[in-house]
Amino acid sequence: MSGEMTPPLARSTLDRAAHRRTDPDWLAQAWERARVLVLDSADEGRALVRGVTNPPELVLVGAGELPEVPREVPTFLGVEPDGVPVFAVDGPLPALPDTRRVHLREVGHLMTDRDAGLFTTALALRNWHLRHGYSPANGQPTRVDEAGWSRIDLDGHRIWPRTDPAMIVLVHDGVDGPEGRCLLGNNAAWPGQPGVRRYSCLAGYVEPGESAEAAVLREVREEVGVAVEEIAYVSSQAWPFPGSLMLGYLARADADAPIRVDPTEIAHARWFSRREIDAALAGEPVPVHGGDRLLLPPPSSIALFLVHRWLDGHC
């Protein structure tokens, strides 16, 4: 049982203080006393954490401790509960003792609410900036504005950070107890790993003119040929790889209905009992297609959060 009521990357303690983003005098003064989170886009947006503590402690430095001039204008993330402003910069990570470089995927679920929120927000913004150096309106180069929360071109056209909505759903049979089952799929695009095969919830982007619930119906039908009902929204979290918002659902389906996978999307799909999922979470081998062992979604994902919600009977 998980006991977690919030997805791992949906936690934060920061006041974003959006009204400060257009106040250059305040921002200049805030930079002098700020805590700064350094992300290295040359290394997939990794940051530093201190030692091998659990939870891992995100390393923030003062502006004067940066090893080099940031690659772009610092991004104002917000103000901490103690009143100290926080910025994020893109640049090489400082060489500090007892620290290690980590990716958000590796440690997001282990971090405190404060550190998970800072890292997720900073990485989401960093990834957006990297993809929007030119205006989609006219192809002109853009520069950072509004303390990192927009970009503007030479003609004054402004663009703001975008987030792509995607649905993710744990399909289950509605049966209580250890023999109740959920439907998971092995994505055809995932790289193979010797001896294991990852299965996860079904997911896809919400298309233009479509509701998230309609996307659940469509994606499940397209990927595994199964009709679902009783679609229930659970929660959401950012997934900044590079810039999605994952809308998490549970939905019921007939476990006796034939599975017809779209091989361009899903290599294999099958129903798993609660007994099997519990065993896999405990590290016990659960055989799957091809004789491999079941590997569940990574712990920073909302997919595993949905699995735990189903295990805990929230369906």
C-alpha positions as CSV (number, residue, x, y, z in Angstrom):
1,M,0.0,0.0,0.0
2,S,1.3,3.4,-0.9
3,G,-0.6,5.9,1.3
4,E,0.4,8.7,-1.2
5,M,-2.4,11.0,-2.1
6,T,-0.4,13.3,-4.5
7,P,1.6,12.2,-7.5
8,P,5.4,12.6,-6.9
9,L,5.9,15.5,-9.3
10,A,2.8,17.4,-8.3
11,R,4.2,18.6,-5.0
12,S,5.5,22.1,-4.1
13,T,5.9,24.6,-1.3
14,L,6.8,27.6,-3.4
15,D,4.9,30.9,-3.8
16,R,5.4,31.6,-7.5
17,A,4.9,35.4,-6.9
18,A,3.9,35.9,-10.6
19,H,3.4,39.7,-10.0
20,R,7.2,40.0,-9.5
21,R,8.1,38.7,-13.0
22,T,7.6,42.2,-14.6
23,D,9.3,44.2,-11.8
24,P,12.9,44.6,-12.9
25,D,14.0,46.6,-9.9
26,W,12.7,44.0,-7.4
27,L,14.2,41.2,-9.5
28,A,17.6,42.8,-9.5
29,Q,17.5,43.2,-5.8
30,A,16.2,39.7,-5.3
31,W,19.0,38.2,-7.4
32,E,21.6,39.5,-5.0
33,R,20.1,37.5,-2.1
34,A,18.6,34.6,-4.0
35,R,19.0,30.9,-3.8
36,V,20.0,29.6,-7.3
37,L,19.2,26.2,-8.8
38,V,21.6,25.3,-11.5
39,L,20.5,23.0,-14.3
40,D,22.9,21.8,-17.0
41,S,21.1,21.5,-20.3
42,A,24.2,20.1,-21.8
43,D,23.7,17.1,-19.4
44,E,19.9,16.5,-19.9
45,G,19.0,19.1,-17.3
46,R,20.7,17.4,-14.4
47,A,21.1,19.2,-11.0
48,L,23.2,18.6,-7.9
49,V,22.0,16.9,-4.8
50,R,24.0,16.6,-1.6
51,G,25.6,13.3,-0.6
52,V,23.6,10.1,-0.5
53,T,21.0,11.4,1.9
54,N,17.4,10.2,1.7
55,P,15.6,12.3,0.8
56,P,18.3,13.7,-1.5
57,E,18.9,17.4,-0.8
58,L,18.7,19.6,-3.8
59,V,21.8,21.9,-3.9
60,L,21.1,25.7,-4.3
61,V,23.9,28.2,-4.4
62,G,24.3,32.0,-4.1
63,A,24.6,34.1,-7.3
64,G,28.3,34.7,-6.5
65,E,29.0,31.0,-6.3
66,L,28.1,30.2,-9.9
67,P,31.1,28.8,-11.8
68,E,30.3,30.6,-15.0
69,V,27.9,33.2,-16.4
70,P,24.5,31.5,-17.0
71,R,23.8,30.6,-20.6
72,E,20.6,32.7,-20.6
73,V,18.8,35.2,-18.3
74,P,18.0,33.6,-14.9
75,T,14.5,32.4,-14.4
76,F,12.6,33.6,-11.3
77,L,10.9,30.6,-9.8
78,G,9.3,32.2,-6.8
79,V,9.7,32.9,-3.1
80,E,10.2,30.3,-0.4
81,P,8.2,30.3,2.8
82,D,11.1,32.0,4.6
83,G,10.9,34.9,2.1
84,V,14.0,34.1,0.1
85,P,13.6,34.3,-3.7
86,V,14.7,31.4,-5.9
87,F,16.0,31.5,-9.4
88,A,17.1,28.8,-11.9
89,V,19.9,29.1,-14.4
90,D,21.2,27.0,-17.2
91,G,24.9,26.4,-16.9
92,P,27.6,24.0,-15.8
93,L,27.1,22.6,-12.4
94,P,29.4,23.9,-9.7
95,A,32.1,21.6,-8.4
96,L,31.1,21.1,-4.7
97,P,32.2,18.3,-2.3
98,D,29.8,15.5,-1.4
99,T,27.4,16.2,-4.3
100,R,26.3,14.2,-7.2
101,R,24.6,14.9,-10.5
102,V,21.0,13.6,-10.8
103,H,18.1,13.6,-13.3
104,L,14.6,14.4,-12.1
105,R,13.4,11.0,-13.3
106,E,15.9,9.4,-10.9
107,V,15.1,11.3,-7.7
108,G,11.8,13.2,-8.0
109,H,9.8,10.7,-6.0
110,L,12.5,10.7,-3.2
111,M,12.6,14.4,-2.8
112,T,10.8,16.6,-0.3
113,D,7.8,18.6,-1.5
114,R,9.9,21.7,-1.7
115,D,12.8,20.1,-3.8
116,A,10.4,18.2,-6.1
117,G,8.5,21.4,-6.9
118,L,11.6,23.4,-7.6
119,F,13.3,20.8,-9.8
120,T,10.1,20.0,-11.8
121,T,9.3,23.7,-12.4
122,A,12.9,24.6,-13.4
123,L,13.3,21.7,-15.7
124,A,9.9,22.3,-17.4
125,L,10.8,25.9,-18.1
126,R,14.4,25.0,-19.2
127,N,13.1,22.5,-21.7
128,W,10.6,25.1,-23.1
129,H,13.3,27.7,-23.6
130,L,15.5,25.3,-25.4
131,R,12.8,24.6,-28.0
132,H,11.6,28.1,-28.5
133,G,14.6,30.1,-29.6
134,Y,12.7,31.3,-32.7
135,S,9.2,32.7,-33.0
136,P,6.6,30.4,-34.5
137,A,4.9,33.5,-35.9
138,N,7.7,34.8,-38.1
139,G,10.8,32.8,-37.5
140,Q,12.7,35.6,-35.8
141,P,15.0,34.9,-32.9
142,T,13.5,35.4,-29.5
143,R,14.9,36.5,-26.2
144,V,13.9,35.7,-22.6
145,D,11.5,38.2,-21.0
146,E,9.3,38.4,-17.8
147,A,12.0,36.8,-15.7
148,G,12.0,33.6,-17.8
149,W,8.2,33.2,-18.1
150,S,7.9,34.4,-21.7
151,R,10.0,35.0,-24.8
152,I,9.7,38.0,-27.2
153,D,10.9,38.5,-30.8
154,L,12.2,41.6,-32.5
155,D,8.7,42.8,-33.5
156,G,7.4,42.4,-30.0
157,H,5.5,39.2,-30.5
158,R,5.4,37.3,-27.2
159,I,5.2,33.6,-26.6
160,W,4.5,31.9,-23.3
161,P,5.5,28.4,-22.0
162,R,3.2,25.7,-23.3
163,T,2.3,22.5,-21.7
164,D,0.9,19.6,-23.8
165,P,-2.0,17.8,-22.1
166,A,-1.8,14.0,-22.2
167,M,-4.1,11.4,-20.6
168,I,-2.9,8.3,-18.8
169,V,-5.3,5.7,-17.6
170,L,-5.1,2.5,-15.5
171,V,-7.8,0.2,-17.0
172,H,-9.1,-2.3,-14.4
173,D,-11.9,-4.9,-14.3
174,G,-13.7,-3.5,-11.2
175,V,-13.1,-6.6,-9.2
176,D,-12.0,-6.2,-5.5
177,G,-9.4,-8.4,-3.8
178,P,-6.2,-10.0,-4.9
179,E,-7.7,-11.5,-8.1
180,G,-8.9,-8.1,-9.4
181,R,-7.0,-7.2,-12.6
182,C,-5.6,-4.2,-14.4
183,L,-4.6,-3.9,-18.1
184,L,-1.0,-2.8,-18.7
185,G,0.9,-2.5,-22.0
186,N,4.5,-2.7,-23.2
187,N,5.2,0.2,-25.5
188,A,6.7,-0.7,-28.8
189,A,9.1,2.3,-28.6
190,W,10.6,1.5,-25.3
191,P,14.2,0.2,-25.5
192,G,14.6,-3.4,-24.5
193,Q,16.4,-4.4,-21.3
194,P,17.9,-7.9,-20.8
195,G,15.6,-10.2,-18.8
196,V,12.9,-7.6,-18.1
197,R,10.0,-6.0,-19.9
198,R,8.3,-2.8,-18.7
199,Y,4.5,-2.6,-18.6
200,S,2.7,0.6,-17.8
201,C,-0.6,2.4,-18.1
202,L,-2.0,3.4,-21.5
203,A,-1.4,7.0,-22.4
204,G,-1.5,9.5,-25.2
205,Y,-1.8,13.2,-26.1
206,V,-5.2,14.9,-26.1
207,E,-5.9,15.9,-29.6
208,P,-7.3,19.4,-30.8
209,G,-11.0,19.7,-30.1
210,E,-11.0,16.7,-27.8
211,S,-11.8,16.4,-24.1
212,A,-9.4,14.4,-21.9
213,E,-12.1,11.8,-21.3
214,A,-12.7,11.4,-25.0
215,A,-9.0,10.9,-25.4
216,V,-9.1,8.1,-22.8
217,L,-11.8,6.3,-24.8
218,R,-10.0,6.8,-28.1
219,E,-6.5,5.9,-26.9
220,V,-7.5,2.7,-25.2
221,R,-9.5,1.6,-28.2
222,E,-6.7,2.4,-30.6
223,E,-3.9,0.8,-28.6
224,V,-5.5,-2.4,-27.3
225,G,-9.0,-2.5,-28.9
226,V,-10.8,-2.5,-25.6
227,A,-13.9,-0.3,-24.7
228,V,-13.8,1.4,-21.3
229,E,-16.5,2.9,-19.1
230,E,-16.8,4.6,-15.7
231,I,-13.9,6.9,-16.5
232,A,-12.8,8.6,-13.2
233,Y,-10.3,11.4,-13.0
234,V,-7.7,10.9,-10.2
235,S,-5.0,13.5,-10.3
236,S,-2.4,15.2,-12.6
237,Q,1.3,16.0,-12.6
238,A,3.8,17.7,-14.8
239,W,6.1,15.4,-16.9
240,P,8.7,17.8,-18.2
241,F,10.3,15.4,-20.7
242,P,10.0,17.7,-22.5
243,G,6.8,19.4,-21.5
244,S,3.6,17.5,-20.8
245,L,0.9,17.6,-18.2
246,M,-0.3,14.1,-17.4
247,L,-4.0,13.8,-16.6
248,G,-4.4,10.6,-14.6
249,Y,-7.6,8.4,-14.8
250,L,-9.0,5.1,-13.8
251,A,-11.4,3.3,-16.1
252,R,-13.2,0.0,-16.1
253,A,-13.3,-2.6,-18.9
254,D,-14.4,-6.2,-19.5
255,A,-11.4,-8.4,-18.8
256,D,-12.9,-11.0,-21.1
257,A,-13.0,-8.7,-24.1
258,P,-10.3,-9.6,-26.7
259,I,-7.1,-7.5,-26.7
260,R,-6.1,-6.3,-30.2
261,V,-2.9,-4.2,-29.9
262,D,-1.8,-1.7,-32.4
263,P,1.7,-3.0,-33.1
264,T,3.0,0.4,-34.0
265,E,2.2,1.6,-30.4
266,I,2.0,-1.5,-28.2
267,A,4.3,-4.5,-28.4
268,H,2.2,-6.5,-26.0
269,A,-0.6,-6.0,-23.5
270,R,-2.1,-8.2,-20.8
271,W,-4.2,-8.3,-17.6
272,F,-2.3,-8.5,-14.3
273,S,-3.9,-9.5,-11.0
274,R,-3.4,-7.5,-7.8
275,R,-1.5,-10.5,-6.5
276,E,1.0,-10.2,-9.5
277,I,1.4,-6.5,-9.1
278,D,2.0,-6.8,-5.4
279,A,4.6,-9.5,-6.1
280,A,6.4,-7.3,-8.7
281,L,6.5,-4.4,-6.2
282,A,8.0,-6.7,-3.6
283,G,10.8,-7.6,-6.1
284,E,9.5,-11.1,-6.9
285,P,9.8,-12.3,-10.5
286,V,6.5,-12.2,-12.4
287,P,6.9,-13.7,-15.9
288,V,5.6,-11.8,-18.9
289,H,5.7,-12.1,-22.7
290,G,8.9,-13.7,-24.0
291,G,9.9,-15.1,-20.7
292,D,11.0,-11.8,-19.3
293,R,10.3,-10.5,-15.8
294,L,7.7,-7.8,-15.2
295,L,9.1,-4.3,-14.7
296,L,6.6,-1.7,-13.5
297,P,6.6,2.1,-14.3
298,P,9.3,4.2,-12.7
299,P,8.5,5.6,-9.2
300,S,8.5,9.3,-10.3
301,S,5.8,8.6,-12.8
302,I,2.1,9.2,-12.3
303,A,1.6,5.7,-13.9
304,L,3.0,4.0,-10.8
305,F,0.9,6.4,-8.6
306,L,-2.2,5.2,-10.5
307,V,-1.2,1.5,-9.9
308,H,-0.9,2.2,-6.2
309,R,-4.3,3.9,-6.1
310,W,-5.9,0.8,-7.7
311,L,-4.0,-1.5,-5.3
312,D,-5.3,0.6,-2.4
313,G,-8.9,0.2,-3.7
314,H,-9.5,3.7,-4.9
315,C,-11.6,2.7,-8.0
